[in-house]
Amino acid sequence: MMSNELFDKTTHEGEISYFNKYEIGKELGLLDTAEIDRVVNILVGDGFIANNEVTDSKIRITEEGKNRLENNQI
């Protein structure tokens, strides 16, 4: 799941950072950009990830997403 991948990347970076949603999608085996956008929109709507305000292709995990993953609630 995309939020898990963001959580893992954030853990390795040591801070909340933005990552390219298309690169993460490809790492997860999603090749269709429309499908990646659909998944991201769902996760943004659920409050688990957020888009960068300047560059739409950049996403980050939210505090809510991080907390839910830490408690195995996603």
N, C-alpha and C positions, 0 to 999 in steps of 0.2 A: 504494500500500500504506500502511496506517495507520502503520507504524513510520517510513516515509519522511517522512510528514507531520509526525510528532512530532519527527523529527530536524531538519527544516527549521524548525519553530517554535522548537525549543530553540536552534538556531544563531542565530536572530534575537533571542531573549531574552538570549543570552549566558550562560545557566546552565540547569541542568536544572530544568524547571518542570512542573507538572501542568496538563493541559488536559482539557476536557470531551470524553469519547469520542463522545458523540452529535453534537456539533458537528463534530468531525473526520470522523465517518462521513458526515454530510450533505455536507461539502465534497468527499468522495470519491465521492458519488453513491449512498451507501447510505441508504435511507429507513426500512428496517425495523429497529427497535431490537433485535429478537431476533437479526438477522443481525449487527448491530454487536457485540452481546454475544458472539456465537459467534466472530467474528474476534478480538476482544480476548482471549477466553479462550485461544485458540490461541497468540496472541503472548505472553501471560503465561506459559503453559505452556512455551513455547520459551525463555523468559527474555529476550525482546527488549523487553518493556514491563512496567511494574508499576502496580498499582492503588494509589490513595491509601488509606491505612489507615482514614481517617475517612469519606471520601466516595467510594463505589464508582464513581461516574460520572467521577471524575477519574483520568487516567492520565498516565504519564511514560515516556520512553524510559530504559532501563537502560544502564549502562556497557557491558554485553555487546552490547546492540542498537546502541549508538552505534559501538562498535568494528567490528561486523560490517558496518554501513552504510558506514563510512569505507573499509573494505577490499572493498566490493562483494561481500559474502558472503551477502546476503539477496536 
